[in-house]
C-alpha cells in the first residue's frame, strides 16, 4: 500500500511544479510585474471582501508576505480596502472594477485552455477530478499541510 502513497507524492510534486508555472503565467497576464501568488489572491477576492489576516490563513502564508502582495495589488489599482462593517478597526480588501475585469479576462483564457486540454475526458471524470482536488484542498485549509513562507 505504501507504493500508492509514493505514486501520490510523485504525481503531486509534478502537479505542484506545473501549477506554480501556471500561476506565474496567470499573474503575468494580469500584470507583467505580479508575483505568482498574486493571481490566487485576486481570484479569492472574487467572492467579496476579505480581511488580510483571513487571506494569510487561507493561503498559509505569513502576514508580512500577504501585506507585501496586497500592497503591490493596491499600487496597480487592482484591490482597495474598505472598513469592515463588522469591526470598524479592521479593513476588508476587495477587488476594484479593474481588478475584477482583469481576473475575468485571465479566467476566461484559462478556462478555454482547460476545455481544450481535457477535451478527451468524460465530463464526469472532470467533475470527479474537481471534487477530489476540492476534498484534498480542504485537508490543507486554514494552515495545515505546510509551513509559513
Secondary structure, 3 states (H helix, E strand, C coil): CHHHHHHHHHHHHHHHHHHHHHHHHHHHHHCCCCCHHHHHHHHHHHHCCECHHHHHHHHCCCHHHHHHHHHHHHHCCCEEEEEECCEEEEEEEEECHHHHHHHHHHHHHHHHHHHHHCCCCCHHHHHHHHHHHHHHHHHCHHHCCCCCC
